[in-house]
Amino acid sequence: MKLTPKSLVMLAAAAVLALLVALDLRPQTEVAPTLPSLPVVVVDDVTRVTIGDQIDKLTIERTNKDAPWQIVAPLQYPADAKIVKAFVKALASGVPMQTQVDKGNLEDYGVDDQHALRAELYTSGEEPALAVIVGKTAGPESAFVRLPGDDTVYRAEVGARERFERKAGEWRDRTVLEVPVEEVVGFTIERGAETLRFTRGASPGNDEKGAPLPGTWTLADAPFPVDSDGVDVLVHGVGRVRAGEINNPDYDGGFASPAAIATFTTKTGATHRIVVGGRSDERACWLRVDDRPEVFKVSAKVKQTLLLPLTELRDRSLAHFDRLAIDTVSWIEGSLTMTVRWDPSAIKWVVTQPANVDVDQKEIIQATGQLASLRAVAFAPDATFTPRGTAVKLRMRDGREWELTLAAAEREGKLQRARVSGRSEVFLVDARLIAEIRSAFGR
């Protein structure tokens, strides 16, 4: 059979296509290489951290995951657990290499043996579970890095170079004292000729989880009732202190004439003593603690707290009840009275006076809670008190009664004079808070 010219052209084209398919000369799509990551390490399993160059190396260790961290080289001091954990956590999460920057040219990026810092995390054995070689800073949270045995330079979010350049002293534990306020049963402040001795009373019972509630504070020979919550704040503020600086024992902090001496006594009978130096500074003060030789520079708030005028600890609490123990609440305003009572069978507050009236349950629950823990903003500067015919009466399930009597609002309407049953003082309360409570009773 004789092929026509057209058929010959078509056969030639088919042959060319078949040849192209056989040779597969189409351009190939390049697959980007997969970048490595630092290994994932369980933070709690890390027992040793090393950071350093060929000459100097910082080593921080702990004997097990529950033991405290210790700096073992080049200094020997307790290490700051928070700083160590933050450092370990930043590296141990499997940090990926963001991008490959170069191959070789290590000195340009500071990852050569002469300039780089090598960071290692150990869990067990002599070989590190993680190692990375850190060079120059590459961004706010990144640096140029390379992996051991490889001259490829990457950029990774391991933190800036300065994270790895901390001096050994900056890893030192700066905790001056850490005494949980609930463990303290005695607290004494000596300041000049004045000595204040606070004692915590017995626990009034247990909380919802069965843990004992803290007792209230009393002050020996106090000229007025002491604000137990305020003493708790004072003890907490002095019992948990961290140093901004740790100085040598011979540092002059003014200890020849101490500004104050505070002593804690815990439930176990253990005691802790803080001596505040008399050196004057608006932003800082200097402490010695227990038998530790160092002089600690801390916030001036510690000194200010210990020198707080005694009048600032005068009890401002107008009420301190368990709101769940309230049986009846009455809001009295002139000739009008609204009384609500907790109905355990209906599990809600019901109005007993006047008849055929209801209340917003959410608002009345909030109001009873506010009344149960009502505190004054301040004490009135004088004993003047003119009732305006407004009062709140509470009756507890055990039969106890409490009454709050209100006067007219002070200037600008921000404060309001008040008196409570069982107390002789005239208090200044937040007028806005009283207005919120009043609105729950439909006023």
C-alpha positions as CSV (number, residue, x, y, z in Angstrom):
1,M,0.0,0.0,0.0
2,K,1.4,3.3,-1.0
3,L,1.3,6.1,1.7
4,T,0.2,9.5,0.8
5,P,2.4,12.6,1.7
6,K,-0.1,13.5,4.4
7,S,0.2,10.0,6.0
8,L,4.0,10.3,5.9
9,V,3.9,13.6,7.8
10,M,1.6,12.1,10.5
11,L,3.8,9.1,10.9
12,A,6.9,11.3,11.3
13,A,5.2,13.4,13.9
14,A,4.2,10.3,15.8
15,A,7.7,9.0,15.7
16,V,9.0,12.2,17.2
17,L,6.5,12.2,20.0
18,A,7.4,8.5,20.8
19,L,11.0,9.5,20.9
20,L,10.3,12.4,23.3
21,V,8.3,10.1,25.5
22,A,11.1,7.6,25.6
23,L,13.8,10.2,26.3
24,D,11.5,12.1,28.8
25,L,13.2,15.4,28.0
26,R,10.6,17.5,29.9
27,P,12.1,19.8,32.6
28,Q,12.0,18.1,36.0
29,T,10.5,20.0,39.0
30,E,13.1,20.4,41.7
31,V,12.2,19.1,45.2
32,A,13.3,21.4,48.0
33,P,15.6,19.5,50.4
34,T,14.1,18.8,53.9
35,L,15.8,20.9,56.5
36,P,16.8,19.2,59.8
37,S,15.5,20.0,63.3
38,L,17.0,19.8,66.7
39,P,15.9,16.6,68.5
40,V,12.9,16.7,70.8
41,V,14.0,16.2,74.4
42,V,11.7,15.8,77.5
43,V,12.4,18.9,79.6
44,D,12.1,17.1,82.9
45,D,14.6,14.4,81.8
46,V,17.4,16.9,81.4
47,T,20.0,16.7,84.2
48,R,22.9,18.7,82.8
49,V,23.3,21.8,80.6
50,T,26.6,23.0,79.2
51,I,27.3,26.2,77.2
52,G,30.7,27.3,76.1
53,D,33.6,27.6,73.7
54,Q,36.9,25.9,73.5
55,I,38.2,27.6,76.6
56,D,35.3,28.5,78.9
57,K,32.3,26.3,79.7
58,L,29.3,26.8,81.9
59,T,28.0,23.6,83.5
60,I,24.7,23.4,85.4
61,E,23.6,20.1,86.8
62,R,21.1,18.3,89.0
63,T,21.3,14.8,90.4
64,N,17.7,13.9,89.3
65,K,14.6,15.7,87.9
66,D,13.4,16.5,91.4
67,A,16.7,17.9,92.7
68,P,17.6,21.6,92.6
69,W,19.8,22.9,89.8
70,Q,23.4,23.8,90.7
71,I,26.1,25.7,88.9
72,V,29.2,23.5,89.1
73,A,31.5,25.4,86.8
74,P,33.1,27.9,86.6
75,L,31.3,28.9,89.9
76,Q,29.6,26.8,92.5
77,Y,26.2,28.2,93.5
78,P,22.6,27.2,93.4
79,A,21.1,28.0,90.0
80,D,17.9,29.7,89.2
81,A,15.5,27.0,88.3
82,K,13.2,29.3,86.3
83,I,16.0,30.5,84.1
84,V,17.4,27.0,83.5
85,K,14.0,25.6,82.7
86,A,13.2,28.4,80.2
87,F,16.5,27.8,78.5
88,V,16.0,24.0,78.2
89,K,12.5,24.4,77.1
90,A,13.5,26.8,74.3
91,L,15.9,24.2,72.8
92,A,14.2,20.9,73.6
93,S,11.0,21.4,71.6
94,G,12.5,20.1,68.3
95,V,13.4,23.5,66.9
96,P,13.4,23.3,63.0
97,M,16.1,25.0,60.9
98,Q,14.3,27.9,59.2
99,T,16.5,28.1,56.2
100,Q,19.9,27.0,54.9
101,V,22.1,30.1,54.7
102,D,25.5,28.8,53.4
103,K,27.8,25.9,53.1
104,G,31.2,26.5,54.7
105,N,32.3,30.1,55.3
106,L,31.8,29.4,59.0
107,E,33.6,32.4,60.3
108,D,31.3,34.8,58.4
109,Y,28.4,33.6,60.6
110,G,30.3,33.1,63.8
111,V,29.8,29.4,63.8
112,D,33.5,28.5,63.4
113,D,35.3,26.7,66.3
114,Q,37.0,29.9,67.4
115,H,33.9,32.1,67.8
116,A,30.9,29.8,68.2
117,L,29.2,28.7,71.5
118,R,28.2,25.0,71.8
119,A,25.1,24.3,73.8
120,E,24.3,20.8,75.0
121,L,21.5,19.1,76.9
122,Y,22.2,15.8,78.7
123,T,19.6,13.3,80.0
124,S,21.8,10.3,80.8
125,G,25.2,8.9,79.8
126,E,28.2,10.8,78.5
127,E,26.8,11.8,75.2
128,P,24.4,14.8,74.9
129,A,20.8,14.3,73.9
130,L,21.0,17.6,72.0
131,A,23.8,19.7,70.8
132,V,23.9,22.8,68.7
133,I,26.6,25.3,67.7
134,V,25.5,28.9,67.9
135,G,27.0,31.8,66.1
136,K,25.9,35.4,65.5
137,T,22.5,36.8,66.1
138,A,20.2,36.6,63.0
139,G,17.1,38.2,64.4
140,P,15.3,39.0,67.6
141,E,14.7,35.3,68.4
142,S,17.1,33.6,66.0
143,A,20.8,32.9,65.4
144,F,23.0,31.3,62.8
145,V,23.7,27.8,63.8
146,R,25.2,24.6,62.6
147,L,24.9,21.0,63.8
148,P,27.9,19.0,65.1
149,G,30.0,17.4,62.3
150,D,28.4,19.5,59.6
151,D,29.6,22.7,58.0
152,T,26.1,23.7,56.7
153,V,25.0,27.1,58.2
154,Y,21.3,27.5,59.1
155,R,19.2,30.1,60.7
156,A,17.0,28.9,63.6
157,E,14.8,30.3,66.3
158,V,16.9,29.2,69.2
159,G,17.1,32.7,70.6
160,A,19.6,35.5,70.0
161,R,23.3,35.0,70.7
162,E,22.9,36.8,74.0
163,R,20.8,34.0,75.4
164,F,23.9,31.8,75.3
165,E,26.4,34.5,76.4
166,R,25.0,34.9,80.0
167,K,27.8,35.0,82.5
168,A,27.8,32.3,85.1
169,G,26.6,34.7,87.8
170,E,23.5,35.5,85.8
171,W,22.4,31.9,86.1
172,R,22.6,32.1,89.9
173,D,19.5,31.6,92.0
174,R,18.1,35.0,93.0
175,T,15.5,33.7,95.4
176,V,16.1,35.5,98.7
177,L,13.3,33.9,100.6
178,E,10.2,31.8,99.6
179,V,7.9,31.2,102.6
180,P,4.3,30.4,101.7
181,V,2.0,32.7,103.6
182,E,-0.3,29.9,104.6
183,E,2.6,28.2,106.4
184,V,3.4,31.2,108.6
185,V,1.9,31.3,112.1
186,G,4.1,34.0,113.6
187,F,5.5,37.2,112.2
188,T,7.5,39.8,114.1
189,I,8.7,43.2,112.9
190,E,11.4,45.2,114.8
191,R,11.9,48.7,113.7
192,G,13.7,51.0,116.1
193,A,12.0,51.0,119.5
194,E,8.8,49.5,118.1
195,T,8.2,45.8,117.9
196,L,5.1,44.3,116.3
197,R,4.2,40.7,117.1
198,F,1.6,39.1,114.9
199,T,0.1,35.6,115.7
200,R,-2.1,33.5,113.5
201,G,-5.1,31.9,115.2
202,A,-6.4,28.4,114.8
203,S,-8.0,27.3,111.6
204,P,-11.8,27.9,111.6
205,G,-12.4,24.8,109.5
206,N,-11.7,23.3,106.1
207,D,-12.4,24.6,102.6
208,E,-14.4,22.8,99.9
209,K,-11.4,20.6,99.1
210,G,-10.9,19.6,102.7
211,A,-7.8,21.7,103.3
212,P,-7.6,23.7,106.5
213,L,-8.5,27.4,106.2
214,P,-5.9,29.8,107.5
215,G,-6.7,31.4,110.9
216,T,-7.0,35.1,111.4
217,W,-4.1,37.3,112.5
218,T,-3.9,39.2,115.8
219,L,-1.4,41.8,117.0
220,A,-0.2,41.8,120.6
221,D,-1.3,44.9,122.5
222,A,-3.0,46.3,119.4
223,P,-4.8,49.6,119.9
224,F,-7.5,48.5,117.4
225,P,-8.7,45.4,115.5
226,V,-6.1,44.3,113.0
227,D,-6.8,43.7,109.3
228,S,-6.1,40.0,108.9
229,D,-6.2,40.1,105.1
230,G,-3.8,43.1,105.2
231,V,-1.3,41.2,107.4
232,D,-1.5,38.3,104.9
233,V,-0.6,40.7,102.1
234,L,2.3,42.0,104.2
235,V,3.6,38.5,105.0
236,H,3.3,37.5,101.4
237,G,5.1,40.6,100.2
238,V,8.1,40.0,102.5
239,G,8.1,36.2,102.4
240,R,8.6,35.9,98.7
241,V,11.5,38.0,97.6
242,R,14.0,37.8,94.6
243,A,17.2,39.7,94.4
244,G,18.1,42.1,91.6
245,E,21.8,41.8,92.6
246,I,23.8,39.5,94.8
247,N,26.7,41.3,96.5
248,N,29.6,40.2,98.6
249,P,29.3,39.9,102.4
250,D,31.2,43.1,103.0
251,Y,28.9,45.2,100.8
252,D,27.7,48.3,102.7
253,G,24.0,48.0,102.9
254,G,23.6,50.0,106.1
255,F,23.5,47.1,108.4
256,A,25.1,49.0,111.3
257,S,21.8,50.7,111.8
258,P,19.1,48.3,110.3
259,A,15.9,49.9,109.2
260,A,13.9,46.8,110.2
261,I,14.2,43.2,111.2
262,A,11.5,40.7,110.3
263,T,11.2,37.1,111.7
264,F,8.9,34.4,110.3
265,T,7.8,31.3,112.3
266,T,6.2,28.5,110.3
267,K,3.9,25.6,111.4
268,T,6.9,23.3,111.7
269,G,8.6,25.6,114.1
270,A,11.2,26.8,111.6
271,T,12.2,30.4,111.6
272,H,13.5,32.8,109.0
273,R,15.1,36.2,109.7
274,I,15.4,39.2,107.3
275,V,17.5,42.2,108.2
276,V,16.9,45.3,106.1
277,G,19.8,47.7,106.0
278,G,19.4,51.4,106.7
279,R,21.0,52.5,103.5
280,S,18.7,55.0,101.8
281,D,17.6,54.6,98.2
282,E,14.2,55.3,96.5
283,R,14.3,52.2,94.3
284,A,16.1,49.5,96.2
285,C,17.0,48.2,99.6
286,W,19.6,45.7,100.9
287,L,18.9,42.5,102.9
288,R,20.7,39.8,104.8
289,V,18.7,36.6,105.2
290,D,19.1,33.9,107.9
291,D,22.8,32.8,108.1
292,R,23.5,33.4,104.4
293,P,26.6,35.6,104.0
294,E,25.5,37.5,100.8
295,V,24.0,40.9,100.7
296,F,20.9,41.0,98.4
297,K,19.7,44.1,96.6
298,V,15.9,43.9,96.2
299,S,13.0,46.2,95.5
300,A,12.4,49.1,97.8
301,K,8.9,47.8,98.4
302,V,10.2,45.3,100.9
303,K,11.5,48.1,103.1
304,Q,8.4,50.2,102.6
305,T,6.2,47.2,103.5
306,L,8.1,46.6,106.8
307,L,8.0,50.3,107.7
308,L,4.2,50.6,106.9
309,P,2.5,52.7,109.6
310,L,0.6,50.6,112.0
311,T,-2.6,52.5,111.3
312,E,-2.5,51.1,107.7
313,L,-3.2,47.6,109.2
314,R,-6.3,48.7,111.0
315,D,-9.1,46.3,110.2
316,R,-11.2,47.7,107.2
317,S,-13.4,44.6,106.9
318,L,-17.1,45.4,107.6
319,A,-18.1,41.8,107.2
320,H,-16.5,38.5,106.9
321,F,-19.1,35.8,106.4
322,D,-19.6,32.7,104.4
323,R,-22.2,33.9,101.9
324,L,-23.6,30.3,101.7
325,A,-24.5,30.6,105.4
326,I,-26.7,33.7,105.0
327,D,-30.4,32.9,105.7
328,T,-32.1,36.3,105.3
329,V,-31.2,39.7,103.9
330,S,-33.2,42.9,104.2
331,W,-32.7,46.2,102.4
332,I,-34.4,49.0,104.4
333,E,-34.8,52.4,102.8
334,G,-37.1,54.8,104.7
335,S,-40.5,53.1,105.1
336,L,-39.8,50.5,102.4
337,T,-38.3,47.1,103.2
338,M,-37.4,44.3,100.9
339,T,-36.5,41.0,102.5
340,V,-35.2,37.9,100.7
341,R,-34.6,34.5,102.1
342,W,-32.7,31.5,100.8
343,D,-35.1,28.6,100.1
344,P,-33.0,25.4,100.1
345,S,-35.9,23.3,98.7
346,A,-36.3,25.6,95.7
347,I,-32.5,26.3,95.6
348,K,-33.0,30.0,95.1
349,W,-33.7,33.3,96.9
350,V,-37.3,34.2,97.4
351,V,-38.9,37.5,98.4
352,T,-40.7,37.3,101.7
353,Q,-41.5,41.0,101.9
354,P,-43.3,42.6,100.1
355,A,-45.7,40.1,98.6
356,N,-45.8,39.1,94.9
357,V,-42.4,40.4,94.1
358,D,-39.5,38.6,92.5
359,V,-35.7,39.3,92.3
360,D,-33.0,38.6,89.7
361,Q,-31.2,35.5,91.1
362,K,-27.9,36.4,89.5
363,E,-28.0,40.0,90.9
364,I,-29.0,38.9,94.4
365,I,-26.3,36.2,94.6
366,Q,-23.7,38.8,93.6
367,A,-25.1,41.3,96.2
368,T,-25.0,38.7,99.0
369,G,-21.4,37.9,98.1
370,Q,-20.4,41.5,98.1
371,L,-22.0,42.0,101.6
372,A,-20.4,38.9,103.0
373,S,-16.9,40.3,102.2
374,L,-17.6,44.1,102.4
375,R,-14.5,46.2,103.1
376,A,-14.1,49.9,103.6
377,V,-12.0,52.2,101.4
378,A,-10.8,54.1,104.4
379,F,-11.8,55.3,107.9
380,A,-13.7,58.6,108.3
381,P,-11.4,61.4,109.5
382,D,-13.9,62.2,112.3
383,A,-16.8,60.5,114.2
384,T,-19.5,62.5,112.4
385,F,-22.3,60.1,111.3
386,T,-25.8,61.1,110.2
387,P,-28.0,58.2,109.2
388,R,-30.1,58.7,106.1
389,G,-32.6,55.9,106.9
390,T,-30.9,53.2,104.8
391,A,-29.7,50.0,106.3
392,V,-29.0,46.4,105.4
393,K,-29.7,43.5,107.8
394,L,-28.4,40.0,107.6
395,R,-29.4,37.0,109.6
396,M,-27.2,33.9,109.4
397,R,-28.5,30.3,109.7
398,D,-26.9,30.0,113.1
399,G,-28.8,32.9,114.4
400,R,-26.1,35.6,114.2
401,E,-27.2,39.0,113.0
402,W,-25.3,41.8,111.3
403,E,-26.4,45.3,110.3
404,L,-24.9,48.0,108.0
405,T,-26.2,51.6,108.4
406,L,-25.5,54.1,105.7
407,A,-25.2,57.9,105.7
408,A,-25.5,60.3,102.7
409,A,-22.8,60.1,100.1
410,E,-19.7,62.3,100.6
411,R,-18.5,65.0,98.2
412,E,-18.6,63.9,94.5
413,G,-20.6,60.9,95.5
414,K,-17.6,58.5,95.4
415,L,-17.6,57.6,99.1
416,Q,-20.3,57.0,101.6
417,R,-20.1,56.9,105.4
418,A,-21.2,53.7,107.1
419,R,-21.3,51.9,110.4
420,V,-21.7,48.2,111.2
421,S,-23.0,46.4,114.3
422,G,-20.3,45.5,116.7
423,R,-17.8,48.2,115.6
424,S,-17.5,51.8,116.8
425,E,-15.7,53.2,113.8
426,V,-17.1,55.3,111.0
427,F,-16.1,53.8,107.7
428,L,-15.9,55.2,104.2
429,V,-17.2,52.7,101.6
430,D,-17.3,52.8,97.8
431,A,-20.6,54.5,96.9
432,R,-20.7,52.7,93.5
433,L,-20.5,49.3,95.2
434,I,-23.4,50.2,97.5
435,A,-25.4,51.3,94.5
436,E,-24.8,47.9,92.9
437,I,-26.0,46.1,96.0
438,R,-29.0,48.4,96.2
439,S,-30.1,47.7,92.6
440,A,-30.3,44.0,93.4
441,F,-33.1,44.8,95.7
442,G,-35.0,46.7,93.1
443,R,-34.0,50.2,94.2
